[in-house]
């Protein structure tokens, strides 16, 4: 059973969002890391880049394939997690903690309402 | 999609099923890295029932095969196999395969799953034009034959309990572990005859077992039980690919295709130019003498980066840097922890230690050409 923390919001494309003030931290869900298995490389967006919700802004590579990560929200990239770049396995072992990917200063906080609740995401992956 | 007799077993073991060459096969059970490392350190068990099995027999079989395949089957004793290729008139590879001489006049060809139709059509066409065709019997038994591969340094510790021996055909041995590399023997398992060869596609010691489809599930279960105490794990196509890439074994559709010759692919060792006439000989002889337009090279990334993947561009470096070729196989190497691959470049660039760059999503990352195999077992 994939872990779906109740204090986060989710995108259909398996990213999670943790909001603190007007900054959102983004990563991939436990379900996503379980599907990918061994993450061997993570490519994160540059600091200062403007992203729009739905933009492909990062890449996660497993042994077998490269997968695009889509930004669940619009805004400016303020931080990229160096730890997961130097130790990609963190995306598998701690997808909601030390395996986070990047932070965004929200340009349109109303977008958060369009994201899935934990229950909605749980339902989506249960039906998968 | 087609399913092997082990489909239910794959489901039971939690295999992640994907499409491969028209077959529904497990790409992994737990993780590609885990399964790959199990094969390198202990043992892994692969379902290879999707592969094809063709029997060619009769007084004309040897001559027919020597005309159709690149290697020399006359070198084979009964109970011995060889890696070989089947080429068209341009020397382009139709398939790479193993040919086993089971008895004096009976041969078993193990062919790629994705090429069964093409190979059978080609062989039947060549046989129709073969003068001594009435001396050759051809049987495609792919649909009713299954196979598994058990590979890894600890296989010798448990395969004897699974199959006590002695052999009842092929190479005469008291125990299956007495088979030498490339030898094949017929053994009795629960009263049923199976063929077991000391061959594999991983770079590790191991065996491949060919049996009628209805017996393969029992063989799989018995092997898993015998090997589990020694660390045997089921392994999927993902690990099969990373293992063979590390040791630079070609995969049809990547290193080999109908527009690539064995000489270009670096497997000219398996082309016996001196055995007499065979399909594609003239082109390959010319290439061996005069060189080729492209050459298969092995490469390794030199910095932390994403791994190389098929179709990524290979660039030369320095002054006048330009695209010189393409990656045909690539992955993150579980054994080495770095990106590795193979690709084609013009022969002038094909020297080991040549720095190159691999274009990954629009940016070029540094790599270096290395000798084959990329991974070598520590002595």
Interface residues (C-beta under 8 A of the other chain):
Chain A: X37 X38 X40 X41 X43 X59 X61 X62 X63 X64 X66 X86
Chain B: X27 X28 X30 X31 X32 X33 X238 X241 X242 X304 X305 X306 X307 X309 X331 X332 X334 X361
